[in-house]
Amino acid sequence: MSFSKKIVNKHTISLASNAAMPVIGMLVLSLMAHNLQKADFGNYIFFLMVFTLSDTFRTGFMQTSVVKFYAGASKKKAINVAGSAWSIGFIITGAFFVVDLLLYLFFKSSNADIVATIKWFGVIYICTLPSAIASWLLPAEQRFDKLLMLQILNQGGFLVCVLGLIFFHEVTFETVIYGYLANNIVTSFVCIFAGWSKVHTIKYKTTQSMREMVNFGKFSVGTTLVSTLLSSSDTFIIKSKFPVELVGVYYIPQRLLEIFQIPIRAFVATAMPELSSAVHRKDDVEVSTIMKRYAGMLTVLFIPMAIGAFILGGIIIHLLFGKKFDNTDAVSIFRIFICYVMLLPIDRFFGITLDIIGKPHLNMIKVLLMLFVNVTGDFIGIALLHNLYGVAIASLFTFLTGALFGYWQLKKHLHFTIRDIFTLGYQQLKDVAMNLLRKNAKQEIV
């Protein structure tokens, strides 16, 4: 086996898959900003925010639930889950569509962005259902190669549409929405005919599976929505307490943390089906080992990344956002954020492990507690320091609270220690590195 084939596995493919969306999405957004009229760009951003929030509800309700009940289940149970996912997906999507239709028929507004969003939202929401279900089922099957193809088709296809509109000088809000709709229709048709969305399983849905998924989903969607609020609460508080230009100063280091979120999402995507399979086998030892391995590997991996980001933070911000942010607090705030990035993998894996072992209500409580600590900490920090540093420092206590609460709750069900996480993570990374070097050396000798 060649060195290149050795490093191409589900982990690296998942990493590429999770990196593809934000990278292509950022490129599309940049092209929009440069080529749309200011009003049209504002209309598009408003549409994107509404659609993303609605899709977050649907995905938050279904994704973890699908992986939990599908991965590692018997063939019959897996078919039931896939069919039930379609049924619940239809109900959620249909409800949003009906509300949107009623707004379109009876709501009148002078705001063009609101009118345009209401006009197109429902149709696009329906058209994205097959691709959304495929994006839940493929990780459950650990088919990250197909998931990467799906995301490149979806995001890359829209990028091609935008480039085409720019080339023919036809880029407006309306034409961009047409391209967005057409691209999602094509993507969903590919998911259906390629068998990725398993539309044929609808007839195998069962009331029992639907009930299980709904009972689980009501907590996971709460966790997702509260997490979204957690990530945006700093912005709302800063906007209410400081000049509006400081919102951008704080947003820049927040955005740069995406560097660390990409590998976290990739590892979570590969770990969830493994955790689910272990839970189906009632193997608590394996559940604990999987959680420790993934959380530990990421935590140890983040140490050199964090040191590099801490040192190069000023250069990175200057290159990406220009010299106008050189003399602001953005660099210092980014370095404060770096001080808690090692908590991110532990907090995230404690949360998804609580979900997978059937304790999603505890994960939701964890996130609610973090939101409370963050908001309270923001106001205390501002009162004491009277600047953005107070808000940034509060984030450290927020994620520390989440990690401690998750550890406390998981210890009731699994046997592990924090030291186990670091030890196993270091050993795993060492084994992977040595294995790759050994394989490469043998290849060179041959």
N, C-alpha and C positions, 0 to 999 in steps of 0.2 A: 504494500500500500504506500503510495507516494505521500510526501509531507503535506502537499496541498489537500489531498483527499482526507488526510487525518484530521486536519483542523476544520474541515467543512462537516459539521455535525449539527444536531438539533439546537445546540446552544448558540453557535455562531450564526446559524440561519435565523433563529429567533431574534438575536441581537440585530442582524441586518434588517429584519422585518420591522422591528420596533424603531429603528433609526430612520427607515425609509420615509415613514409618514411625516414626522416633524421636519425633516430636511426638505422633502419635496413641498410640504405645506408652506414652509417659510419662503421657498423660492416663488411659489405661486402668489403668496401674499405680497412679496416684494414687487413682482411684475404688475399686480393689480394697482399697488400704490403709485407706480411710475406711469401707468398708462390709462387709468380711469380718471374721469373728472372727479373732483373732490366730493361732490354730492353723490355720484354713482359709487365711489369707493365707500362712503359712509353707509349707503344703502346695502352694499354687499356685506360689510362688517356686521351690520344689524341682523341681516338674514342669517349669516353664519353663526352669530351668537345664539339666536333663537333655535336654529336647527341643532346646533351642538348641545344645547341644554336639553332639548327634547330627546335627542339620541342618547344623551347621558342617562336619562331616566330609563329608556328602554334597555340599554346595555347594562346599566346598573342592576336592573331588575332581573335580567336573564343570564348574563354571561357566567358569573360564578356559579349560579344554580345549574346551568347546563353542564359545565365542567365537572361539578361535584357529582351529579347523578349519572353522567354519561361515561366518564373515564373509568375504566376498570370494571364496568358493569357487564352482565351477560349480554349476548347479542339481542335477545328478546327485550330486555330492559332498556338497552341502548336505543332500540327502535322506538319503544314507547316514549322515551325521553325526547328524542328528536321530533317525533310527531307532536308531542305535547308542547314542545318549544314553539313549533309552528302555530299551534292553536292559541297559545298565550300571546305570541307575537302579533297574530291577527287581531286579537282583542285590544291590546295596547295601541297598535297602529290605527285600528279602526276608531278607537275613542278619540285619539288626537285628530284624525281626519274629520270626524263629525264636528268637533269643536271648531276646527279651522273652517269647515264649510259654513257653519252657522255664522261665524265672524265675517266671512266673505259676503254672505247674503244680506246681513243685517247691520254690520258695523261700518260706519262711515267715518273717514278721517281725512284731514288735509295733509297729513304726513305721507310723502311718497314712499318712504322706506317701509312704513307699517303696512300700507296698501299692497305693495309689491310682495312683501313677505307673506302676508295672508293669502295672496293669490297663488303663490307657488309652493308654499310649505307642505300642504297636505299631499299633493301629487308626488312630490319628491320623497316625502316620508314613506309613502307606500312603495315606491320604486326601489327604495334602499333596503326593504325588509329581507329579500333573499340573500343579498350580500352580507347583511348584518348577521343572519343566522349562520351562514357559512363561516363568518369570522369567529363565532362562538364554538362551532362544532370542530373545526380544523385543529385548534389547540388541544381540544379534548382528545382528539385522535393522535396528537403529537405530529401532525403533518404540517410542520412549520415551513417546509418547502412550498407547499401549495398556498399557505397563508401569505408567504412573501410574494408569490405570483399574484395573488388576489390584491394585495395592497399596492403593488407596483402597477397593476392594471387600473386600479381605481384612482390612485393619486397621480400616477404617471399619465394616465389617459386624460385626466382633467388638465394637467400641465400642457399636454399636446394641444388640447382644445384652446386653451388660453393663448398659447404661442401662435396658433393658426389665426385666431381673431386679431391678434396684434399685427401679424404679417399682412392681413388683408384690410387693416384699418377699420375693423368692425367691432372693436371692443367697447361695449357699453354694459350697463348693469343688466339690461334685458338679455343681451346676447350671451353674457357670462352665465346667467341662470339657465338659458337654453342649453348651453354646453354642459353645465353641471347636471342638468336633468338627463340629457342624452348619454353622458358618460356613465351615470349610475344605472340607466336602463341597460346599457351594454354589459356592464359589470354584473348586474343581477342575472341577466340571461346566461352569461358564461357560467356563473355559479350554479344555475339550475341545470343546464345541459351537461356540465362537467360532473354533476353529481355531488358537488361540494356542499350544497345546502340541504340535500336529502329531502327534497320536496315530496317524494313518493311516500314518506313515512307518515304523512298527515293522517292517513286512514288507520294508523296503528296507535293513535293517541289514546290515553286512558285517563279516566277521571282521577284515579289515584296518583298517577304521575303528575298531572296538572296541579293537584292539591299540594303535593310535596314541594313542587317548584314554586308555587305561589307563597306557601308558608315560609319558605326559605328566602324567596325574592323580596318579600316585604321588608326584611331586615337589610339585605344587601343593597337595595336601592336607597334605603335611608342612609346607610354608610357612605354610598357614593355621593349622594347629594350633600351630606354634611361635609364630606371631604372637599367637595367643590367650594362650599362656603368657607371652609377653613383656609383654602388656598387664596381666596379673594378677600377675606375679612381684613387683612392688613391694609389693602388698597382702599377699602371703604373708610376705614378709620383715619388713614393718612389724609385722604381727600377732605375729611371733615375737620381736621385739626391743623393742617399745614397748607401753604400755597400749592396750587395745582401742579406746578412744575416739579415738585418733589415726588409726586406720584411716579413720574417717569424715572427719577433717580433711584427710587426703591425697586421699581419693576425690572430694571436692567439686571441687577444681581439675582433677582428671583428667576428671571428667564435663563440666566447662565447655569442655574442649578439643573437645567434640563440635561446637561452633560452627565450628571449622575443618575437622573431618572431613567434614561434610555436603557442602561444595563439592568437596572432594577426591574423594569417592565419586562425585559427579555427573560430574566431568570424566573420571574413570577410566572410567566407564560409556560415555561418548561416544567416548573416545579408543581403547578397545580394539578395536572393530570397524574403525576407520580404520587402526590399526596392523596388524591382521591382513590387511586388504585389500592394504596396501602390501607386506607380507611375501610374500603370494601372487603379487604382481607382481614380486617380487625387486628392489624399488626401495628400496635402502638409504638413499639420500638422502632420500626421502620419509618413511621410518621415523624417521630422525634429526630431520627437520623437525617432524613431528607430536609427537614426544616433547618437543622443545625448546619448541614453541609452547604446549602444555598446561601443562607444568611451569613455564615462564616466566610465563605469564599468572597462574597461581595464586600464584606466589611474589611477584610484583609486587603483586597484589591483596591479599595478606596483610599488606603493610607498613602501610597505614592501619588495617586491621582490628586488627593487633597493637598499634599505638600506642593506639587507642581502648580496647582490652581492658585494656592495661597501666594506663591512667589510671583507667578506670571499674571495675576488678576488684573493689574493695572494695564499691562500690555494688551491683554485680551480685550478689555473694555475699550481701549483706545482704537484698536484695529477694527472692532465690530461696530462701535457706536460713535466714533469720532472724538476729536479733541475737546469738544464742548463739555464732555463729562469728565475730563482729566482732573479738574479742580473741584469736583463734587464729592459727596460722601459715598458714591456708588462703589468705589474700590474698597473702602473700609467696611462697608456693609457686606459686600461679597465675602470678605475675609472672616467676618463674624459668622456668616452662614457656613463657611467651610468648617468651622469648629464643631458643628453638629452633624455633618453629612455622614459620619460613621454610625449615627443612630438610625439613619433612614432605612437601611436594609433590615436591621433587627426589628424595627417598628413595623415595617411592611410585612415581613414574614410571620411575625407574631399574629398580625391581623388576618392574613389569608389562612393560616393554620387554624385559627379559631373558627373561621368560616367553614373550612373543609371538615373539621371534626364535628360539625353540627351545632356550633355555638355562635351563629351570626349575630345574635342579639348582644353578645358580649363585645364583639368587634364594633358594633354600632355605638354601644355605651363608651367604648374606648375613644372613638372619634369625637363623640359629643363632649367627653371630658377634655380632650385636646382643644376643641373649639372654645370651651369655657376658659381654659387656662390661657389660650392665646389672646382672646379678647380682653380678659382681665389684665393679663400681663402687658398688653399694648397700652392700656390706659394708665397703669401704674408706671410703666417705663417712660411714657410721655410726661407724666406729672413730675417724675424725678429728674429726668435728663433734658426735657424740653427739646428733643431732636429725634431724628430717625433711628439713632442707635438704640433708644429705648424699645422701639418696635422690633428691631432686629434681634436684640438680646432675649426678648420674650419668646421668640421662636425656639431658642435653645431649651427653655423650660417646657414648651409645648411638646416637643418630640421626646424629651426625657420622660415626661408624664405618660405618653403613649407607650413607650418601651417598658416602663415599670409596671403599668397596669396590665399590659399584654403578658409580661413575664409572670406576674402574680396569678393571673387567671389560668395560663397554660400549665403552670406548675401543679395545678389541681388535677390535671388529666395526663400529663406526660412527665417523664423523668429526664431532666437535663439541667445544666447550669450554664451561666453566661460564659464561664471559662471553656466549657465544651464547645461552644460556638466558635470561639477564636481558634482553639486547638484544632478542631476538625477542619475548619476553613483553611487554615495555613497548610495543614497536611495535604488536603485535596489539591490546592493550588500547586504545591510542591510536586505532588505525584503527576499532575497534568503536565507541568513544565518538563520534568525529567523524562516522562514518556514521549513527549514530542521531540525532545532533543535526541533521545535514543533512536527513535524511528528515523529522524533526519540523518543521523550519523550512519546508520545502517544503509540508508538509501545512497549516501555519498560513496560509501565503500563499494557497493554494488556497481 
